[in-house]
Amino acid sequence: MAYLTLKNINKIYPNGYHAVHDFNLEIEKGEFIVFVGPSGCGKSTTLRMIAGLEDISSGDFLINGKRANEKGPREREIAMVFQSYALYPQMTVYDNLAFGLTLQGVDEDVIEERVNKTAKILGLTDYLDRLPRALSGGQRQRVAVGRAIIRKVGIFLMDEPLSNLDAKQRVTMRSEITQIHRETGATTIYVTHDQTEAMTMADRIVVMKDGYVQQIGTPYELYFKPVNVFVGGFIGEPPMNFLRETVTDGHIHIGPFSLDTSKKLGDKAKDYEGKELVFGFRPEGIVLGKHDNAYQLNAMVELTEMLGDNTNVYIDINGEKAILKVDPHDTPEIDTEITFSIPYENVYFFDGETENVIE
Ligand code: ADP
């Protein structure tokens, strides 16, 4: 197991594009870290710098406290799983798993023991004689994961490893990878654009946007204490609702309703007089009807989606769109008006200019 330190890491590509800005992170031994963010935000670039596949333009990268910027990929003792499985098509599952160890000159009996153990962990024991083309997508991806874990390295990097799988396989592999992590204990960095994968797998998540780290925290922290509009909107499904409003006389005015900002912001409300605020609330953070200690709003129901465990209600609040999550038994009729309440503790106010949360 290894611990990693990234200090002020920057990546400027030869064409001058600054893809990663001042990335700072300490990764503890055995931690499962997820880099998440929209496509192009710099996740893979950062991972590739850690793997040694891409030069670090500036900053320090340390493995177990020792500078590793100049170390080649092999010296870093890292195993990597990519989006494409890159299995050898003419080799059986056994040989695919064994290949890396054979190259290292490991003894045949040791190889056999490790292949069998890895196959057992991954549920591949019955498939060791098969060629990759005779496996399902999920099984192939398991072989790819197996090839990485069989090397028993301290650091495990994965770049969107589940993106070629269908929705069901993704859910299964998600929990399998978490399980494998628990068994191997390897320090893991996992890249994905999928917030559900990040939330379900990570010890800590790094949310990135446009090459900048937005927030680093546990899934709980990111969900309940997003630092800005971007993180609030990125984590959670359906995403957080945002209404941009100007404060007059300490209130924001949404349709016929005037919401007293001091109920949530206390004394800080005064600082925002005449300024714009972003009023944020999660679809699941509401209660239907009128309630105390809550902001109350009316909305027209435009569409409902009954999903079984809940219903998504698409609403129009005075021209602005939002989504509410309600109990399926409370699904409202389309084209009717509903009243709902957002308990103060479920409301987030963000500064309209910086988009940072106001605490
Ligand atoms: P992500 O993994 O978050 O989708 P990447 O790290 O792959 O993002 O890319 C980050 C940004 O760097 C993107 O805008 C991408 O176009 C750019 N980029 C990636 N590779 C290169 C390269 N070799 N030269 C120039 N720009 C690159």
Boltz pocket constraint, residues with backbone or C-beta under 6 A from the ligand:
constraints:
  - pocket:
      binder: B
      contacts: [[A, 13], [A, 14], [A, 15], [A, 17], [A, 19], [A, 37], [A, 38], [A, 39], [A, 40], [A, 41], [A, 42], [A, 43], [A, 44], [A, 45], [A, 46]]
      max_distance: 6.0
